[in-house]
Amino acid sequence: MAISTGGGGGETPMSDINTTPLVDVMLVLLIIFLIAIPVAIQTIEKLKLPVMPSSESKDKVENLLLTVSTTDAAGLSAGDPGFAGASRNGECRVYFNNTTPVDSRELYDQAFERLDSIVQAAGGPEALMENPESIPQVHIRGDVEAPWRCVAGTIYNVQAAGYPTVGFISNPVDPNG
C-alpha cells in the first residue's frame, strides 16, 4: 500500500478516493440487515394444518394472512419457547400476518385500517368494484387443534372490518399416497 505524504516539492492535488467512510457505511448496513432479516421472516412454528384437497390460489400482496391457534396445556402461546402444540381447551391466539399476536379488538382495528388504506390507494370503493379481482382476501391458517370458536371469531372480526372473502390455507393432499 502506498502513502502520499504531499512532500517532494510537487504541488499536485491528491486524487485518491478515501474509501474508509464507504467501508464504515457498508459494515453498518450489513449489521442492520443481519439483525433485521430474521425478524422479518419470523413465523409461527409447530402449527399442524389440516390436510385436504385444495387448489392453487392467486396470492396478491394485499391479501391478509392470519394464523389461528390456541395456548397449550401449560398456557404457552405458539411463539413461546417450549410450546407443546395447540390445546382444544386453550385460549384463542390470532397472529396478524403470521407474526403479530392480536386480540379481537386489535384484529378488527388493524384489518379495517389495512383495508381502508388499500381502498384509498385504489381510488375509492367505486374504483375497486370495477375490478373485483383486485379486492383483497383474508387467508386463515388454522391449527387442527384450534376450536371452531377461535376460527369463527376471527372470521366475524375480519368480515365486520369489511373483507368480503375469507379462505383457508391447508396442506395439500399427497397425490401419491
C-alpha positions as CSV (number, residue, x, y, z in Angstrom):
1,M,0.0,0.0,0.0
2,A,1.4,3.4,-0.9
3,I,1.1,6.5,1.2
4,S,1.2,10.0,-0.3
5,T,2.9,12.5,2.1
6,G,2.5,15.5,0.0
7,G,6.2,16.3,0.1
8,G,8.7,16.3,-2.7
9,G,8.1,19.8,-4.0
10,G,5.2,18.9,-6.2
11,E,2.0,20.9,-5.9
12,T,-0.3,18.3,-7.5
13,P,-3.5,17.7,-5.6
14,M,-4.2,14.2,-4.2
15,S,-6.8,12.5,-6.4
16,D,-7.3,9.2,-4.5
17,I,-10.7,8.3,-3.1
18,N,-11.0,7.9,0.6
19,T,-12.8,4.5,1.0
20,T,-12.9,4.4,4.8
21,P,-16.3,6.1,5.1
22,L,-17.7,3.8,2.4
23,V,-16.5,0.7,4.2
24,D,-17.9,2.1,7.5
25,V,-21.3,2.6,6.0
26,M,-21.3,-0.9,4.4
27,L,-20.4,-2.6,7.7
28,V,-23.2,-0.7,9.5
29,L,-25.7,-1.8,6.8
30,L,-24.5,-5.3,6.9
31,I,-25.1,-5.4,10.7
32,I,-28.5,-3.9,10.3
33,F,-29.6,-6.5,7.7
34,L,-28.2,-9.3,9.8
35,I,-30.4,-8.3,12.7
36,A,-33.5,-7.3,10.6
37,I,-33.8,-10.3,8.3
38,P,-34.6,-13.0,10.9
39,V,-37.2,-10.7,12.5
40,A,-38.9,-10.1,9.1
41,I,-39.2,-13.8,8.2
42,Q,-40.4,-14.9,11.7
43,T,-43.4,-17.3,11.5
44,I,-45.3,-19.5,13.9
45,E,-43.7,-22.9,14.3
46,K,-45.4,-26.2,15.4
47,L,-48.7,-25.4,13.7
48,K,-50.5,-28.5,12.4
49,L,-52.5,-27.5,9.4
50,P,-55.4,-29.8,8.2
51,V,-54.7,-31.9,5.1
52,M,-57.4,-31.6,2.4
53,P,-57.7,-31.2,-1.3
54,S,-57.0,-27.6,-2.4
55,S,-56.4,-25.6,-5.5
56,E,-53.7,-23.1,-6.3
57,S,-54.6,-19.6,-5.2
58,K,-53.5,-16.4,-6.9
59,D,-51.9,-14.6,-4.0
60,K,-51.8,-10.8,-4.0
61,V,-49.7,-8.6,-1.8
62,E,-52.9,-7.1,-0.4
63,N,-54.2,-10.4,0.9
64,L,-54.3,-10.6,4.7
65,L,-52.8,-13.7,6.3
66,L,-54.0,-14.7,9.7
67,T,-52.9,-17.7,11.9
68,V,-55.3,-19.0,14.4
69,S,-54.1,-21.3,17.2
70,T,-54.6,-21.7,21.0
71,T,-52.4,-21.9,24.0
72,D,-51.1,-25.3,25.0
73,A,-52.0,-27.1,28.3
74,A,-49.4,-25.1,30.1
75,G,-50.8,-21.7,28.8
76,L,-47.9,-21.1,26.4
77,S,-48.6,-19.4,23.0
78,A,-47.3,-20.6,19.7
79,G,-44.4,-18.2,19.6
80,D,-43.2,-19.1,23.1
81,P,-40.3,-21.5,23.7
82,G,-41.5,-24.8,25.0
83,F,-44.9,-24.6,23.2
84,A,-46.3,-28.1,23.1
85,G,-49.0,-27.6,20.5
86,A,-52.5,-26.1,20.5
87,S,-55.0,-27.4,23.0
88,R,-58.7,-27.6,22.4
89,N,-59.3,-26.0,25.9
90,G,-56.6,-23.3,25.4
91,E,-57.2,-19.6,24.9
92,C,-57.5,-18.4,21.3
93,R,-54.5,-16.8,19.7
94,V,-54.7,-14.9,16.4
95,Y,-51.5,-13.7,14.6
96,F,-51.8,-10.8,12.2
97,N,-49.6,-11.5,9.1
98,N,-48.2,-14.6,10.9
99,T,-46.2,-12.6,13.4
100,T,-48.1,-10.1,15.5
101,P,-50.4,-11.5,18.2
102,V,-53.6,-9.6,18.4
103,D,-56.8,-9.7,20.4
104,S,-60.3,-9.4,18.9
105,R,-60.4,-5.6,19.0
106,E,-56.9,-5.2,17.6
107,L,-57.7,-7.6,14.9
108,Y,-60.8,-5.6,13.8
109,D,-58.9,-2.3,14.1
110,Q,-55.8,-3.4,12.1
111,A,-57.8,-5.2,9.5
112,F,-60.1,-2.2,9.0
113,E,-57.1,0.2,8.7
114,R,-55.3,-2.1,6.3
115,L,-58.4,-2.5,4.0
116,D,-59.1,1.3,4.2
117,S,-55.6,2.1,3.1
118,I,-55.9,-0.3,0.2
119,V,-59.3,1.1,-0.9
120,Q,-57.9,4.7,-0.7
121,A,-54.9,3.7,-2.7
122,A,-57.1,2.2,-5.4
123,G,-59.1,5.4,-5.7
124,G,-62.1,4.6,-3.5
125,P,-64.6,1.8,-3.3
126,E,-66.1,2.5,-6.8
127,A,-62.7,2.1,-8.4
128,L,-62.1,-1.1,-6.5
129,M,-65.5,-2.5,-7.5
130,E,-64.7,-2.0,-11.2
131,N,-62.1,-4.8,-10.9
132,P,-63.5,-7.3,-8.3
133,E,-60.3,-9.5,-8.6
134,S,-58.3,-6.7,-7.0
135,I,-60.4,-6.8,-3.8
136,P,-58.1,-8.3,-1.1
137,Q,-59.0,-11.5,0.6
138,V,-58.3,-13.0,4.1
139,H,-56.4,-16.3,4.2
140,I,-56.6,-18.1,7.6
141,R,-54.1,-20.7,8.6
142,G,-56.0,-22.6,11.4
143,D,-54.3,-25.2,13.6
144,V,-56.0,-28.6,13.5
145,E,-56.5,-28.4,17.3
146,A,-57.9,-24.9,17.3
147,P,-61.5,-25.0,18.4
148,W,-64.1,-23.6,16.0
149,R,-65.0,-20.7,18.3
150,C,-61.5,-19.2,17.7
151,V,-61.8,-19.6,13.9
152,A,-65.4,-18.3,13.8
153,G,-64.4,-15.3,16.0
154,T,-61.6,-14.5,13.5
155,I,-63.9,-14.7,10.5
156,Y,-66.5,-12.5,12.2
157,N,-63.9,-9.8,13.0
158,V,-62.4,-9.6,9.5
159,Q,-65.8,-9.6,7.8
160,A,-67.0,-6.9,10.2
161,A,-63.9,-4.9,9.2
162,G,-65.1,-5.1,5.5
163,Y,-63.2,-8.1,3.9
164,P,-65.8,-9.9,1.8
165,T,-63.8,-13.1,1.1
166,V,-62.3,-15.4,3.7
167,G,-60.4,-18.5,2.7
168,F,-58.5,-21.2,4.5
169,I,-54.9,-22.5,4.0
170,S,-54.3,-26.2,4.3
171,N,-51.6,-28.7,3.4
172,P,-52.4,-30.3,0.1
173,V,-53.3,-34.0,-0.2
174,D,-50.4,-36.0,-1.4
175,P,-51.5,-37.4,-4.8
176,N,-49.1,-40.4,-4.4
177,G,-50.3,-41.5,-1.0
